[in-house]
């Protein structure tokens, strides 16, 4: 159990610095076809898709479990 907690904490530190940058990039991509910024549910859906696509660890593998949940929360809040 201690090992699992240690791995989760270390993975969060590894992911942390890139989160702010990814959140801002995802917010910038949340525009409609005519170039206007999305709002409401459309923006939330766009942000979720973008953040899920960028939820990748240092080793190039997709994040899972608590690490992914933490990354998604921080990424979506970075708007």
C-alpha positions in Angstrom: 0.0 0.0 0.0 2.9 2.4 0.8 4.4 1.6 -2.6 1.2 2.5 -4.4 0.9 5.8 -2.6 4.5 6.6 -3.3 4.0 5.8 -7.0 0.9 8.0 -7.2 2.6 10.9 -5.5 5.7 10.7 -7.7 3.6 10.4 -10.8 1.6 13.6 -9.9 4.9 15.5 -9.5 6.0 14.3 -12.9 2.8 15.4 -14.5 2.3 18.6 -12.6 4.5 21.1 -14.6 2.9 20.2 -18.0 -0.7 20.6 -16.7 -0.8 24.3 -16.7 0.5 24.5 -20.2 -1.9 21.8 -21.5 -4.9 23.5 -19.9 -4.1 26.7 -21.6 -3.5 25.0 -24.9 -6.8 23.2 -24.6 -8.6 26.4 -23.7 -7.1 28.1 -26.8 -8.4 25.2 -29.0 -12.0 25.5 -27.7 -13.2 27.6 -30.7 -16.1 27.0 -33.1 -15.8 26.6 -36.8 -16.3 30.3 -37.4 -13.5 31.2 -35.0 -15.6 32.3 -32.0 -14.8 31.0 -28.5 -17.0 28.2 -27.2 -19.0 28.6 -24.0 -21.0 26.4 -21.6 -21.4 22.7 -22.4 -19.7 23.0 -25.7 -16.5 24.4 -24.1 -16.6 21.8 -21.3 -16.9 18.9 -23.9 -14.1 20.3 -26.0 -11.8 20.8 -22.9 -12.5 17.2 -21.7 -11.6 15.7 -25.1 -8.5 17.8 -25.4 -7.3 17.0 -21.8 -8.0 13.3 -22.3 -5.8 13.3 -25.4 -3.0 15.0 -23.6 -3.1 12.8 -20.5 0.2 11.1 -21.2 3.0 10.4 -18.8 6.8 11.0 -19.3 7.2 7.5 -20.8 4.6 8.1 -23.5 2.0 5.8 -22.0 -1.6 7.0 -21.2 -2.3 7.9 -17.6 -4.8 5.8 -15.6 -6.5 5.8 -12.3 -5.7 8.5 -9.7 -3.0 10.1 -11.8 -5.4 10.6 -14.8 -8.1 11.9 -12.5 -5.7 14.4 -11.0 -4.4 15.4 -14.4 -7.9 15.9 -15.8 -9.0 18.0 -12.9 -6.0 20.3 -13.2 -6.2 20.5 -17.0 -9.9 21.3 -17.1 -9.4 24.0 -14.3 -6.6 25.6 -16.4 -9.1 27.3 -18.7 
